[in-house]
Amino acid sequence: MKENNPNVNRFARDSQRPSAALTAIGMDALKPIMHFQVSMLRMWANSIERFAGNYEKGLEETTSTGEAPSDREKHAA
């Protein structure tokens, strides 16, 4: 029994595509996802850098306020 369905020939032809073409199709589909992930990583890194800067600034303010009473005591004496 031979099938005379025209879709059988189309599926047979499509399955013989070169793997390079399939890879290109897959990469074209992944490109927007990769761009989104990279932008999210950049935003994440930027927020971590901002947090680190604020942390260092707060640490410097804490150490400078700790030294202030000793400076006052030196000038008062």
C-alpha positions, 0 to 999 in steps of 0.5 A: 500500500503506497500512500498518495498523500502530497504531504508525505512528499513535503515532509520528506523534502523538509527533513532533508534540509541541511543542518546549517539552515536549521542551526541558522533558524534556531539561532535567529529564534534565540537571538532576542532571548539572548539579548534580553538575558544580556540586558538583564545581566547588565542591569543586575551588575549595575545595581550591584555596583551601585549597592557596593558604592553606597555600602562603601560610602556608608562605611566611610561615614561610619568610620568618620563619625567614630573618629569625630569624638576623639578629634573633639576631645583633642581640641578641647584639651 
